[in-house]
Amino acid sequence: MNAKKILRTFITVLILALIAFFYWRFYFVFAEGTKAGQLNTFQKKGMLFKTYEGKIIQSGFRANVQSNEFEFSVEYERIAEQLLQNSGREVELHYKRFFGALPWRGVQSYIVDSIYAIHGVTIPAAGESAIKPK
């Protein structure tokens, strides 16, 4: 009886530890922030899971070794539609960074969840479908 109870307790603790690790690795928001730059590429791609992936080129000095590119994924269709229509424009994006990427959320660990500004256009309010030039 004691061996069964110990085994059951061990398995329960192991399962809870795996659940906690999975949450921490894929759902815990490690960092939040904003990035601004020119939207270089934005596309929907993938073999099994079609996800939106993009890249912005950040302005500034390029003399250092660090890259000025910011690669990100987008989970929400509404944000993806706005970015698809505005390649080449200056954008300001809000992102969340996770420790790991999920295949249905995107390839990158940086997930853009909102757009602060797209310079040269007005972002539509909820319910509007098109971005109108200023």
N, C-alpha and C positions, 0 to 999 in steps of 0.2 A: 504493500500500500504506500509506503513512504517513497519508493522509487517512482511510482506512477505520479504521485503528487509533485515530486521534484521535477520530473520530466514535463508535466503539464505547466508548471510555473515557468520553467526554462523556455518552453515553446511560446508561451504567452508574452514573456518579456522580449524574446527575440522578434516576434511579430510586431509588438509595439515599437521596438527600436527601429525596425525596417520602415514602418509607417512614418515615424518621426524623421528618419533620414530622408525618405522620399519627399516629404513635405519641405524640409529644409533645403534640399538640393534643387527642387523644381518649382516651388510655390512661394518660398520666403523671398521677399523683396530685399535684396542686398543694398541697393542704392537707387535713388531717384535724382533726376536732374534735367537740364535742358541743353540742347545743342542747337547751334545755328550754322547755316552754311548753304551752299548751292546744292540743290537736289540733283545729283549726277545721274543716278540710275534708279529705277523703281520697276519691279516686275513681279508677276505671279509665276512661281515655279515649283517644281517638285515632281517626284515620280508617283508616290502613293498619296501623300498629303500635299495639296497645293497651298503654298503659303506665300505671303507678300514679303519680298525682300528688297531693301533699298540701301543706298549709299549717298551720304552728303559729303561734299568737300568743304572743309572749314577754312575760312579766310584767315590770313595772318602770315607771319614769317614762315618760310619753309626751309630755313637754314639748318634746323635741327634734324636729328635722325628719326625722331618720332613722326609717325604718319599723321597727316591732317585729314584722313578719311575716317568717317564714322559709319560703320555698317550696322544695320538694324533690321528687325522684323516688325510687321504690323499684324495684329490679331483681329482688329475690327474692320469690317467691310467699308463702313462709312469713311473712315480715315484713309483707307487704301484708295478709294475712289477719288478723293480729293488730291492725293499725292500722284496718282496715275495721270491726272489731267494737268499737272504742274511741273513736269520734269524741266530742269534747267533754271528754275526760279529759286530765289533766296527764301528759305524756310526757317522757322523756329519751332522746334519739336520738344515735347516733354516725353521722357522715357523712364522705364523701370528696368533695373538690371537684376537678373536672377543668376544664381550660381550655375545653373545648367539649362539647356534648351530642350523643349519637348517637340517632337516631330510635327504635331498638329498646331503648335503655336508659332513655330518658325525655326530657322536654322541658327539664328543669333541668340545670345543671352540678353541683348538689349532689345526691349519691346517698346515701341512707340505707342503711347496710349492717348495722346492728344496733340493737336496742332495749335500753337500759340499764334502764329502769323505766317502768311504766305505773301511776300511783298509783291505788290502790283495787282493783287486781287482782293476781293472781300470774301471771307469764309462764310458760307451760308448758315443761317440759323437752323435749328432742328426742323425737319420737314421740308426744307428747300433742297432741290436736287442739283442745281448748277452753281458753279462759281462764276461770278460776274466780274469783268475787268473794272478797275477804278476809273 
